Amino acid sequence: MTIYFVDIEPDEQPLFAEHLAAHDLIAVRRLSEVGPDAEVVSVFLGEKVDDAFLSAHPRLRLIATRSTSVDHLDTAACAARDVAICNVPGYSEITAAEHTFALLLALTRRLREVMALPRGAGFSYEATRGVELHGRTLGIIGLGHVGRRVAELARAFGMRVLAHDARSSGDSPRAEAEGFVTLETLLGEADIISLHANLSPATYHIISRATLAQTRRGVLIINTARGALIDTEALRDALESGQVGGAGLDVLQDERLLRQPIEKVISDGILQHLRSDELAQEARDADRLRELEQLMLGDAMLSRANVVFTPHIAFNSVESMRRLAFATCENIAAFVAGNPIRLVTSSTAAQ
């Protein structure tokens, strides 16, 4: 079996080689480098697999995504071409939950501001004073694997936990015990809102101007899930007005800003624009203008002292990456043996 691994780290390659030794393994940096002989492709979140890719790879039988989410895969096109998809649910729930609290504690203890202070320049305890988590109300939107872990940690801190999940009615005894409430109740009572929902039409921009207007003034927003759960412009304005007291972000709608300066993002975009042909020029110019506006908004928000951010690494620990690699090997081996596991269908992908 010819298996392509896209964008794997050097320290991962020996593990895959050991556990899939009977197969022809090829490591490439980008999806565009996958050859037409591919029968299995393993990708990460940054690679978008669409119908055009599937059409160019007629021998493909399996996409083994090294992620829980399948947002980057065209599941309908895969189903139409009889290409199976396997994912790895829950591999990073502990790591992501812990990272959520890393962001939250960085906000409540004002670490960005403290670390930016010049040494010996009129230090003030009052100017660097944080707040305790004990006794605060944490509102969790999305009570899946990670959300439940976050709830456990929150209770260990002595916090009150409220939860809302678009996929649950909250009517069961278990839901009552886990603090399920309506979204309106959560927005109105939470001191901190932490996002752990899947991205869907129901959750797209669930943090918007309308929902932020229902929150307590000074609420903190944490997002380690999906960038598009938040309307970036609305959050930026709410930070400016003080409606939101701070934000801890591991994801953005345009995550290039989390990894490189805005100048580099814009210059790369200009080069790409210059290399493109003149077809639909006006449409591309309009799209480019909207993109630049969003980039400027995002950069202005990340520059604020009450915003802490990380470059989409909430999942990234030694332990979680080993779980991910082992499970990916299991997925591929089981599929080749004719007993596939962790299959993703169009219905489960929509959940």
Buried (B, 14 or more C-beta within 10 A) or exposed (E): BBBBBBBBEEEBBEBBEEBBEEBEBBBBEEBEEBEEEBBBBBBBBEBEBEEEBBEEBEEBBBBBBBBBBBBBBBBEBBBEBEBBBBBBBBBBBBBBBBBBBBBBBBBBBBBBBEEEEEEEEEEEEEEEEBBEBEEBBBBBBBBBBBBBBBBEBBEEBEBBBBBBBBEBEBEEEEBEEBBBBEBEBBBBBBBBBBBBBBBBEEBEBBBBBEBBEEBBEEBBBBBBBBBBBBBBBBBBBBBEEEBBBBBBBBBBBBBBBBEEEBEEBBEEBEEEEEEEEEEEEEEBEEEBEEBBEBBBBBBBBBEBEBBBBBBBEBBBBEEBBEBBBBBBBBBBBBBBEEEBEBBBEEEEBEE
